[in-house]
Amino acid sequence: MHSVLVANRGEVAVRVIRACRELGLRSVAVHSDADAGALHVRLADEAHRIGPAPARQSYLDIDAVLAAARAGGVDAVHPGYGLLSEDATFATAIRDAGLVFVGPDPDVIATMGDKVAARALARRCGVAVVPGSDGAVEATDAVAAAERIGYPLVVKAAFGGGGRGMRVVTAAGQLVGALQQAGREAGAAFGRGEVHLERYLECPRHIEVQLLADSHGSVVHLGDRDCSVQRRHQKLIEEAPAPGLDPELRAALHGAAVRIATEVGYRGAGTVEFLVLPGTGEYFFLETNTRLQVEHGVTELVTGIDIVTTQLRVAAGEPLGLYQHDVAVRGHALQARLAAEDPWDGFRPSPGTVGALHPPLGPWLRCDLGVEGGDAVPAAYDSMFGKVLAWGPTRDSARHRLGCALDELRVDGIATTAPYLRSVLDRPEFITSTHDTGSVERDWPPDPTARPAAGIAGTGEGRPVRRVRLATDHGPVEVAVYGRRPPGASTTSATAYRPDGPQRRADPEPAAARPEPDTPTAVAPMDATVVAVPVAPGDPVRTGDVLVVLEAMKMEMPVLAMRDGVVAEVFVSGGEPVGAGARMVTLADPGGQRR
């Protein structure tokens, strides 16, 4: 193996390209039009365009990726995570093209990606599974399946993972809408919209086991991780090892994961995920991720094993070169995912251009970033643009170190999850490891008084003093004002989030484009794609009714009516891209008069 095409983008593409560089392998990147100047493109030895911004026309286009592999003259393809990484058809196409797929065999991907086959395999290995439907369901048979499973239940993408294409349903009346939403989200993220049903377990912990296997019959585990800090099934903070597990339970999880991998004939890096009920110690097989995980870094920090370079060596036919007794977990590591989302606005996606970016530096810290200052975080893709990791000899020392790192981190130009995740580290339940997968949404709302002032990084030369949003014929435009604030400049009581203490900012940050309670026109709060418009002119609506469903960064977001009225005009249609501030729906008074 001499050259590798990285069939991905963003942070994971950067990670794989750097691993290739360490091994002396030539790296070839692919990019859409939206990523033409992205960091992974700049770092790779060679790069090829594969299509326009929409993922279906670029990163999910198997023919386009194969064409780039041929043009780049590569020996192997690394899929990263997300996108095509768990698509058996893609892995087969790579193999049929005479190239090495850095991952398990296509039939293994197909087996573990098929929820029915994966659950059956887990049962054969003596591992309990969550009650659910036997395969993908359609709207016509979903009601009967749901009645058999019982509520609450979760609608899940049948192919893919990572929390995309999932909706919790607590009553029968929510089922049809959840099936549609989860199917659309799964299709956008994985190229397949099939969904299945599972019983929703209340207050579980999400524990997973990292595996490595080679083509010579060796399978080892690298310990476990806790990924229970989640929102809408999207992991926010991960750690290794999982804290507070009974030794017998920990050993049982490790053994179950190894049995499943051995049974299916696994090769490469993979993860077996479980839901654990803290009160009883029961555990249930959730799924197997046949790819690299976003959170692989915390395992690398506590074991000293480079999972990505091991993937590449195993794909080249080398043996693992280690046995189970060689694996030792030392200390503790935590990771915070950095996403372009605003936790104080319902985790609304915040795509845009990153201004100044200053990652934290210090002993036992690691920053895996997919952007640098001046790079874009496009609305067309996932909102995560990086991760901050910290290691310590104990969990508390690692937690404190990660908190200091997030305090030091500065990202201008976009809202991020960093300030919120910093606050989670100090939650009593997190400190005592008594949280569960529902803690974020149930118990840990963002503190309104701690909302950071967006976009203000400092007041020195070359740094933005403030940001001003201007109304134009093409929607709102945000302008960064650089320089040094003049002596005596007026300030407000708004406070910016800064590592060196509070920083007053000039002029309050304007609210995002969204309807106020008495505003008749609903506008797009960000650059997005219209998924559905469930209203038409003449329709009566009440406060809280859905006017438009948007999709940005692989997430669906409804735009709601802020008052009662009648739909006067609809300016958008399904599948249409809209810019921030674009008019979408205008309401008239119930009597028909516009306001």
C-alpha positions as CSV (number, residue, x, y, z in Angstrom):
1,M,0.0,0.0,0.0
2,H,1.5,3.3,-1.1
3,S,-1.4,5.8,-1.5
4,V,-4.8,6.2,0.1
5,L,-7.9,8.1,-1.0
6,V,-9.8,9.6,2.0
7,A,-13.4,9.4,1.1
8,N,-14.6,12.0,3.6
9,R,-14.3,15.6,4.7
10,G,-13.7,17.8,7.7
11,E,-12.0,16.7,10.9
12,V,-11.9,13.0,10.2
13,A,-10.4,13.5,6.8
14,V,-7.7,15.6,8.4
15,R,-7.1,12.9,11.0
16,V,-6.7,10.2,8.4
17,I,-4.4,12.3,6.1
18,R,-2.1,13.0,9.1
19,A,-2.0,9.2,9.8
20,C,-1.1,8.5,6.2
21,R,1.7,11.1,6.5
22,E,3.1,9.4,9.6
23,L,3.2,6.0,7.7
24,G,4.7,7.6,4.6
25,L,1.6,7.0,2.5
26,R,0.5,9.5,-0.2
27,S,-2.9,10.9,0.6
28,V,-5.6,11.9,-1.9
29,A,-8.5,14.0,-0.8
30,V,-11.9,14.5,-2.4
31,H,-14.0,17.6,-2.1
32,S,-17.3,19.1,-3.1
33,D,-17.6,22.7,-4.4
34,A,-18.4,23.8,-0.9
35,D,-15.1,22.3,0.4
36,A,-12.8,23.4,-2.4
37,G,-10.6,25.3,0.0
38,A,-11.1,23.2,3.1
39,L,-8.3,22.2,5.5
40,H,-8.3,18.5,4.4
41,V,-7.9,19.6,0.8
42,R,-4.9,21.8,1.7
43,L,-3.2,19.1,3.8
44,A,-3.5,16.2,1.3
45,D,-0.9,15.5,-1.3
46,E,-3.5,15.6,-4.0
47,A,-7.2,16.5,-4.2
48,H,-10.1,15.9,-6.7
49,R,-13.5,17.5,-7.1
50,I,-16.4,15.1,-6.9
51,G,-19.4,17.3,-7.3
52,P,-21.5,20.2,-6.0
53,A,-22.3,20.9,-2.4
54,P,-25.2,18.5,-1.7
55,A,-23.8,15.3,-0.2
56,R,-25.9,13.1,-2.4
57,Q,-24.2,14.7,-5.4
58,S,-20.7,14.5,-4.1
59,Y,-19.6,12.6,-0.9
60,L,-22.4,10.1,-1.2
61,D,-21.9,9.6,-5.0
62,I,-20.1,6.3,-5.2
63,D,-19.3,6.6,-8.9
64,A,-17.7,10.1,-8.3
65,V,-15.6,8.8,-5.5
66,L,-14.4,5.8,-7.6
67,A,-13.6,8.1,-10.4
68,A,-11.4,10.2,-8.1
69,A,-9.7,7.0,-6.8
70,R,-8.8,6.0,-10.4
71,A,-7.6,9.6,-11.2
72,G,-5.5,9.6,-8.1
73,G,-3.9,6.2,-8.8
74,V,-4.5,5.1,-5.2
75,D,-4.2,1.6,-3.7
76,A,-6.7,2.0,-0.9
77,V,-9.7,4.0,0.2
78,H,-10.3,5.0,3.8
79,P,-14.0,6.0,4.4
80,G,-13.6,7.9,7.7
81,Y,-16.9,8.0,9.6
82,G,-20.4,8.9,8.5
83,L,-21.2,9.4,4.8
84,L,-20.3,6.1,3.0
85,S,-18.3,4.5,5.8
86,E,-20.9,1.9,6.6
87,D,-22.3,1.4,3.1
88,A,-21.7,-2.2,2.0
89,T,-22.4,-1.3,-1.6
90,F,-19.5,1.2,-1.5
91,A,-17.1,-1.2,0.1
92,T,-18.0,-3.8,-2.6
93,A,-17.4,-1.2,-5.4
94,I,-14.0,-0.4,-3.9
95,R,-13.1,-4.1,-3.8
96,D,-14.4,-4.8,-7.3
97,A,-12.3,-1.9,-8.6
98,G,-9.2,-3.7,-7.3
99,L,-8.6,-1.4,-4.4
100,V,-8.3,-2.0,-0.7
101,F,-11.2,-0.9,1.5
102,V,-9.9,0.2,4.9
103,G,-12.5,-1.5,7.0
104,P,-14.2,-4.9,7.4
105,D,-15.4,-7.0,4.5
106,P,-18.6,-5.8,2.7
107,D,-20.6,-8.8,3.9
108,V,-19.7,-7.9,7.5
109,I,-20.8,-4.4,7.0
110,A,-24.0,-5.6,5.4
111,T,-24.7,-8.0,8.3
112,M,-24.0,-5.5,11.1
113,G,-25.8,-2.7,9.2
114,D,-28.9,-4.9,8.8
115,K,-30.5,-4.4,12.2
116,V,-32.4,-7.7,12.0
117,A,-29.2,-9.7,11.2
118,A,-27.2,-7.8,13.8
119,R,-29.7,-8.5,16.5
120,A,-29.9,-12.2,15.5
121,L,-26.1,-12.4,15.6
122,A,-26.0,-10.8,19.1
123,R,-28.6,-13.4,20.3
124,R,-26.5,-16.2,19.0
125,C,-23.6,-14.8,21.0
126,G,-25.7,-14.8,24.2
127,V,-26.2,-11.0,24.3
128,A,-29.6,-9.5,25.1
129,V,-31.2,-7.1,22.6
130,V,-33.7,-4.3,23.0
131,P,-37.2,-5.4,21.9
132,G,-38.0,-4.0,18.5
133,S,-39.4,-4.6,15.0
134,D,-38.0,-7.4,12.8
135,G,-36.5,-5.2,10.1
136,A,-37.4,-2.0,8.4
137,V,-41.0,-0.8,8.7
138,E,-43.3,1.1,6.4
139,A,-46.1,3.4,7.5
140,T,-48.7,0.8,6.8
141,D,-47.3,-1.8,9.2
142,A,-45.6,0.5,11.7
143,V,-48.7,1.0,13.8
144,A,-49.1,-2.7,14.5
145,A,-45.4,-3.1,15.2
146,A,-45.5,-0.2,17.6
147,E,-48.5,-1.6,19.5
148,R,-46.6,-4.9,19.9
149,I,-43.4,-3.2,21.1
150,G,-45.1,-0.6,23.3
151,Y,-44.6,3.1,23.9
152,P,-42.3,4.9,24.3
153,L,-40.3,3.7,21.4
154,V,-37.7,5.1,19.0
155,V,-37.7,5.3,15.3
156,K,-34.2,4.6,14.0
157,A,-32.3,4.6,10.7
158,A,-32.1,1.0,9.6
159,F,-28.8,1.7,7.9
160,G,-26.3,4.1,9.5
161,G,-25.8,5.4,13.0
162,G,-24.3,8.2,14.9
163,G,-27.7,9.4,16.1
164,R,-28.9,10.5,12.7
165,G,-32.4,9.5,11.6
166,M,-33.7,8.9,15.1
167,R,-37.0,10.1,16.7
168,V,-38.5,9.2,20.1
169,V,-42.2,8.5,20.0
170,T,-44.3,8.6,23.2
171,A,-47.8,8.2,21.7
172,A,-49.4,6.7,18.6
173,G,-50.3,10.1,17.2
174,Q,-46.6,11.0,16.8
175,L,-45.6,7.9,14.9
176,V,-46.3,8.8,11.3
177,G,-44.6,12.2,11.6
178,A,-41.6,10.5,13.3
179,L,-41.3,7.9,10.5
180,Q,-41.3,10.7,7.9
181,Q,-38.7,12.9,9.7
182,A,-36.4,10.0,10.6
183,G,-36.6,8.6,7.1
184,R,-35.7,12.0,5.5
185,E,-32.9,12.6,7.9
186,A,-31.5,9.1,7.4
187,G,-31.7,9.5,3.6
188,A,-29.8,12.8,3.8
189,A,-27.1,11.4,6.0
190,F,-26.6,7.9,4.7
191,G,-28.3,7.8,1.3
192,R,-30.9,5.3,2.6
193,G,-34.1,6.2,4.3
194,E,-35.3,2.9,5.7
195,V,-36.2,2.9,9.5
196,H,-37.1,0.4,12.1
197,L,-38.6,0.5,15.6
198,E,-37.1,-0.2,19.0
199,R,-38.4,0.0,22.6
200,Y,-37.1,3.2,24.2
201,L,-35.3,2.5,27.5
202,E,-35.7,5.1,30.2
203,C,-32.5,6.6,31.7
204,P,-29.9,4.2,30.4
205,R,-26.2,4.8,30.1
206,H,-24.5,4.4,26.7
207,I,-21.4,2.3,27.0
208,E,-19.3,1.0,24.0
209,V,-16.3,-1.2,23.6
210,Q,-13.6,-0.5,21.1
211,L,-12.3,-3.4,19.1
212,L,-9.4,-4.1,16.8
213,A,-9.1,-7.2,14.6
214,D,-6.9,-8.4,11.8
215,S,-7.2,-10.9,9.0
216,H,-5.1,-13.4,10.9
217,G,-7.8,-14.2,13.4
218,S,-6.7,-11.9,16.2
219,V,-9.4,-9.8,18.0
220,V,-8.7,-7.6,21.0
221,H,-10.7,-4.9,22.9
222,L,-9.2,-1.6,23.9
223,G,-11.5,-1.1,26.9
224,D,-14.7,0.8,27.0
225,R,-16.1,4.4,26.7
226,D,-19.1,6.2,28.2
227,C,-21.0,8.3,25.7
228,S,-24.1,9.1,27.8
229,V,-23.9,12.9,27.4
230,Q,-26.2,13.1,24.4
231,R,-28.8,15.4,22.9
232,R,-31.2,13.9,20.3
233,H,-29.0,10.8,20.3
234,Q,-26.0,12.9,19.2
235,K,-23.0,12.4,21.5
236,L,-21.6,15.6,23.1
237,I,-19.0,14.4,25.6
238,E,-17.3,11.0,25.7
239,E,-14.8,9.5,28.1
240,A,-12.6,6.4,28.6
241,P,-12.8,4.3,30.6
242,A,-16.6,4.3,31.5
243,P,-16.7,5.5,35.1
244,G,-18.4,3.6,37.9
245,L,-18.9,0.3,36.2
246,D,-18.9,-2.8,38.4
247,P,-15.8,-4.9,37.4
248,E,-18.0,-7.9,36.5
249,L,-20.2,-5.8,34.3
250,R,-17.2,-4.3,32.6
251,A,-15.8,-7.7,31.9
252,A,-19.1,-8.9,30.6
253,L,-19.4,-6.0,28.1
254,H,-15.8,-6.6,26.9
255,G,-16.5,-10.4,26.5
256,A,-19.8,-9.8,24.6
257,A,-18.1,-7.4,22.2
258,V,-15.3,-9.8,21.4
259,R,-17.7,-12.7,20.9
260,I,-19.8,-10.6,18.4
261,A,-16.7,-9.6,16.5
262,T,-15.3,-13.1,16.4
263,E,-18.6,-14.6,15.3
264,V,-19.0,-12.2,12.4
265,G,-15.3,-12.5,11.2
266,Y,-14.5,-8.8,11.9
267,R,-11.4,-7.1,10.6
268,G,-10.2,-3.5,11.3
269,A,-11.4,-1.1,13.9
270,G,-15.0,-1.3,15.1
271,T,-17.2,-0.6,18.1
272,V,-20.0,-2.5,19.8
273,E,-22.5,-0.3,21.6
274,F,-24.6,-1.2,24.6
275,L,-27.4,0.4,26.7
276,V,-26.8,-0.3,30.4
277,L,-29.5,0.1,33.0
278,P,-27.6,1.5,36.1
279,G,-30.1,0.3,38.6
280,T,-30.1,-3.4,37.6
281,G,-26.8,-3.8,35.8
282,E,-28.7,-5.2,32.8
283,Y,-27.2,-4.5,29.4
284,F,-28.5,-4.7,25.9
285,F,-26.8,-4.9,22.5
286,L,-27.5,-1.6,20.6
287,E,-25.5,-1.8,17.4
288,T,-22.0,-2.4,15.9
289,N,-20.3,0.5,14.2
290,T,-18.2,-1.0,11.4
291,R,-16.0,2.1,11.2
292,L,-13.8,4.5,13.1
293,Q,-15.7,6.3,15.8
294,V,-15.7,10.1,16.4
295,E,-14.6,9.4,20.0
296,H,-11.7,7.0,19.1
297,G,-9.2,9.6,20.5
298,V,-10.1,9.1,24.1
299,T,-9.2,5.4,23.8
300,E,-5.9,6.3,22.1
301,L,-5.1,8.6,25.0
302,V,-5.6,5.9,27.7
303,T,-4.0,3.0,25.8
304,G,-1.3,4.7,23.7
305,I,-2.5,2.8,20.6
306,D,-3.0,4.7,17.4
307,I,-6.3,3.3,16.1
308,V,-6.1,5.0,12.7
309,T,-2.6,3.9,11.8
310,T,-3.6,0.4,13.0
311,Q,-6.5,0.5,10.6
312,L,-4.2,1.2,7.7
313,R,-1.6,-1.4,8.7
314,V,-4.3,-4.1,9.1
315,A,-5.8,-3.1,5.7
316,A,-2.4,-3.7,4.2
317,G,-2.4,-7.2,5.5
318,E,-0.2,-6.8,8.6
319,P,-1.1,-8.5,11.9
320,L,-2.2,-6.5,14.8
321,G,1.1,-7.1,16.6
322,L,-0.5,-7.1,20.0
323,Y,-2.4,-9.4,22.2
324,Q,-5.1,-8.7,24.9
325,H,-2.5,-8.8,27.7
326,D,-0.6,-6.0,25.9
327,V,-3.5,-3.6,26.2
328,A,-3.4,-1.5,29.4
329,V,-5.7,1.4,30.3
330,R,-3.9,4.2,32.1
331,G,-5.6,7.2,33.5
332,H,-8.7,8.8,32.1
333,A,-9.5,10.9,29.0
334,L,-12.5,13.0,28.1
335,Q,-13.6,14.6,24.8
336,A,-15.8,17.5,24.0
337,R,-17.2,17.7,20.5
338,L,-17.1,21.2,19.0
339,A,-20.2,21.8,16.8
340,A,-21.4,25.0,15.0
341,E,-24.6,25.1,17.0
342,D,-26.1,27.6,19.5
343,P,-27.2,25.7,22.7
344,W,-29.0,28.9,23.9
345,D,-31.2,28.8,20.8
346,G,-32.3,25.2,20.9
347,F,-28.9,24.0,19.4
348,R,-29.8,25.8,16.2
349,P,-27.2,25.2,13.5
350,S,-24.8,28.1,13.1
351,P,-23.0,27.6,9.8
352,G,-20.6,30.4,8.6
353,T,-17.0,31.4,8.4
354,V,-14.7,31.0,11.3
355,G,-12.9,34.2,12.3
356,A,-10.0,33.9,14.7
357,L,-9.5,30.4,16.0
358,H,-7.2,29.8,18.9
359,P,-7.1,26.2,20.2
360,P,-6.0,25.5,23.7
361,L,-2.4,24.4,24.2
362,G,-0.8,22.6,27.1
363,P,0.3,19.2,28.5
364,W,-2.0,16.3,27.9
365,L,-4.3,18.2,25.6
366,R,-5.3,17.2,22.1
367,C,-7.3,19.2,19.5
368,D,-8.6,17.4,16.4
369,L,-9.9,20.2,14.1
370,G,-11.2,20.3,10.6
371,V,-11.0,24.0,10.2
372,E,-8.6,26.9,10.7
373,G,-9.3,30.6,11.0
374,G,-11.0,31.9,7.8
375,D,-12.4,28.5,6.9
376,A,-16.1,27.9,6.3
377,V,-18.4,25.5,8.3
378,P,-20.9,24.8,5.5
379,A,-24.6,24.4,6.1
380,A,-24.6,21.4,3.7
381,Y,-22.9,19.0,6.2
382,D,-22.7,17.9,9.8
383,S,-22.2,20.8,12.3
384,M,-19.2,19.2,14.1
385,F,-15.9,20.8,13.1
386,G,-13.6,19.5,15.8
387,K,-12.9,18.0,19.2
388,V,-11.0,18.9,22.3
389,L,-9.6,16.1,24.4
390,A,-7.8,15.9,27.7
391,W,-6.0,13.2,29.6
392,G,-5.3,12.9,33.4
393,P,-4.2,10.3,35.9
394,T,-7.7,10.4,37.3
395,R,-11.2,11.2,36.0
396,D,-11.4,14.4,38.1
397,S,-8.0,15.6,36.9
398,A,-9.0,15.0,33.2
399,R,-12.3,16.7,33.8
400,H,-10.6,19.8,35.3
401,R,-8.0,19.9,32.5
402,L,-10.7,19.7,29.8
403,G,-12.6,22.5,31.5
404,C,-9.5,24.7,31.5
405,A,-9.0,23.8,27.8
406,L,-12.5,24.9,26.9
407,D,-12.0,28.1,28.8
408,E,-9.0,28.8,26.7
409,L,-10.5,27.9,23.4
410,R,-11.6,30.9,21.2
411,V,-13.7,30.5,18.0
412,D,-15.0,33.7,16.4
413,G,-17.6,34.1,13.8
414,I,-20.0,31.2,14.6
415,A,-21.8,30.0,17.7
416,T,-20.4,26.8,19.2
417,T,-21.3,24.2,21.8
418,A,-18.0,24.8,23.7
419,P,-19.4,27.1,26.4
420,Y,-22.3,24.8,27.1
421,L,-20.1,21.7,27.3
422,R,-17.9,23.6,29.7
423,S,-20.8,24.0,32.0
424,V,-21.7,20.3,31.7
425,L,-18.4,19.3,33.2
426,D,-19.3,21.1,36.4
427,R,-22.8,19.5,36.8
428,P,-23.0,17.5,40.0
429,E,-24.5,14.5,38.2
430,F,-21.6,14.5,35.7
431,I,-19.0,14.8,38.5
432,T,-20.5,11.8,40.3
433,S,-21.2,9.9,37.1
434,T,-24.9,9.5,37.9
435,H,-26.1,11.1,34.6
436,D,-27.7,9.2,31.8
437,T,-28.6,9.6,28.1
438,G,-31.5,11.9,29.0
439,S,-29.7,14.3,31.3
440,V,-29.0,17.0,28.7
441,E,-32.5,17.4,27.6
442,R,-34.2,16.6,30.9
443,D,-32.0,18.2,33.5
444,W,-29.3,20.4,32.0
445,P,-30.8,23.2,30.0
446,P,-28.3,26.0,29.1
447,D,-28.3,28.7,31.8
448,P,-29.8,31.9,30.2
449,T,-27.6,34.1,32.3
450,A,-24.4,32.4,31.0
451,R,-25.1,32.9,27.3
452,P,-21.9,34.0,25.6
453,A,-21.9,37.1,23.4
454,A,-21.3,35.8,19.9
455,G,-18.5,36.8,17.7
456,I,-16.4,38.9,20.1
457,A,-12.9,37.5,20.5
458,G,-11.1,40.6,21.8
459,T,-10.3,44.2,21.2
460,G,-6.7,44.2,20.1
461,E,-5.4,45.1,16.7
462,G,-6.5,42.7,14.0
463,R,-9.3,41.3,16.1
464,P,-13.1,42.0,15.7
465,V,-14.3,44.6,18.2
466,R,-17.9,43.9,17.3
467,R,-20.2,42.5,14.7
468,V,-23.0,44.3,13.0
469,R,-25.9,42.8,11.1
470,L,-27.1,44.9,8.1
471,A,-30.3,44.4,6.2
472,T,-29.8,44.1,2.4
473,D,-31.9,43.2,-0.6
474,H,-30.3,39.7,-0.4
475,G,-31.0,39.2,3.3
476,P,-29.0,40.1,6.4
477,V,-25.3,40.4,6.1
478,E,-23.0,40.2,9.2
479,V,-20.0,42.5,9.2
480,A,-17.0,42.1,11.5
481,V,-15.6,45.5,12.7
482,Y,-11.8,45.1,13.3
483,G,-9.4,47.3,15.1
484,R,-9.1,48.8,18.6
485,R,-12.1,50.2,20.4
486,P,-11.6,54.0,20.8
487,P,-11.1,55.3,24.4
488,G,-14.4,56.1,26.0
489,A,-16.5,54.0,23.6
490,S,-19.9,53.1,24.9
491,T,-20.6,49.6,26.1
492,T,-23.6,47.6,27.1
493,S,-24.1,45.1,29.8
494,A,-23.7,42.1,27.5
495,T,-20.7,40.0,28.3
496,A,-18.5,37.9,26.0
497,Y,-17.2,34.5,26.8
498,R,-13.4,34.9,27.1
499,P,-10.7,32.8,28.8
500,D,-9.2,35.9,30.5
501,G,-12.5,37.1,32.1
502,P,-15.6,39.0,31.1
503,Q,-15.3,41.3,28.1
504,R,-17.8,44.1,27.5
505,R,-19.0,44.4,23.9
506,A,-20.2,47.3,22.0
507,D,-23.8,47.2,20.7
508,P,-26.0,44.2,21.5
509,E,-25.8,41.2,19.1
510,P,-28.9,41.3,16.9
511,A,-31.2,38.4,17.2
512,A,-31.1,35.8,14.5
513,A,-33.6,36.2,11.7
514,R,-36.7,34.7,13.1
515,P,-40.3,35.8,13.6
516,E,-41.2,37.8,16.7
517,P,-44.6,37.1,18.3
518,D,-46.2,40.0,16.4
519,T,-44.3,39.5,13.1
520,P,-46.5,38.4,10.2
521,T,-43.6,37.0,8.1
522,A,-41.6,33.8,8.8
523,V,-38.0,34.1,7.6
524,A,-35.3,31.5,7.3
525,P,-33.1,31.7,10.5
526,M,-30.1,30.4,8.6
527,D,-28.9,29.1,5.2
528,A,-30.8,25.9,4.7
529,T,-32.8,23.7,2.4
530,V,-36.6,23.6,2.5
531,V,-37.8,20.0,3.2
532,A,-41.5,20.5,3.4
533,V,-44.1,23.3,3.4
534,P,-47.2,21.8,5.1
535,V,-49.3,25.0,4.6
536,A,-50.9,26.8,1.6
537,P,-52.4,30.2,1.1
538,G,-55.8,30.4,2.8
539,D,-54.9,27.8,5.5
540,P,-55.8,28.9,9.1
541,V,-52.9,28.4,11.5
542,R,-52.5,28.7,15.3
543,T,-49.5,29.7,17.4
544,G,-47.0,26.9,17.3
545,D,-48.2,25.3,14.0
546,V,-45.4,24.2,11.6
547,L,-45.2,26.6,8.6
548,V,-42.0,25.2,7.0
549,V,-39.5,22.4,7.7
550,L,-35.9,23.2,7.0
551,E,-32.8,21.1,6.9
552,A,-29.3,22.3,7.7
553,M,-26.2,20.4,8.8
554,K,-28.2,17.1,8.6
555,M,-30.8,18.3,11.1
556,E,-34.4,19.1,10.5
557,M,-35.9,22.2,12.1
558,P,-39.5,23.3,12.0
559,V,-40.3,27.0,11.6
560,L,-43.4,27.7,13.7
561,A,-46.1,30.3,13.5
562,M,-45.6,32.9,16.3
563,R,-49.3,33.9,16.3
564,D,-52.7,32.9,15.1
565,G,-53.6,33.8,11.5
566,V,-54.3,32.8,8.0
567,V,-51.6,32.0,5.4
568,A,-51.5,34.9,3.0
569,E,-48.4,34.0,0.8
570,V,-45.9,31.1,0.6
571,F,-42.6,32.0,-1.0
572,V,-40.8,28.7,-0.9
573,S,-41.2,25.1,-2.0
574,G,-39.8,21.7,-1.0
575,G,-36.2,21.1,-2.1
576,E,-35.4,24.8,-2.6
577,P,-32.3,26.3,-0.9
578,V,-33.0,29.5,1.1
579,G,-30.6,32.1,2.5
580,A,-30.7,33.4,6.1
581,G,-33.4,36.1,6.3
582,A,-35.3,34.9,3.2
583,R,-39.1,35.3,3.4
584,M,-40.9,32.0,3.5
585,V,-44.5,32.5,4.7
586,T,-46.6,35.6,5.4
587,L,-49.6,35.4,7.7
588,A,-52.7,37.6,7.7
589,D,-55.0,38.3,10.6
590,P,-57.7,35.7,11.0
591,G,-60.1,38.2,9.4
592,G,-57.9,38.2,6.3
593,Q,-56.1,41.5,6.8
594,R,-52.4,41.6,6.5
595,R,-50.5,43.4,9.2
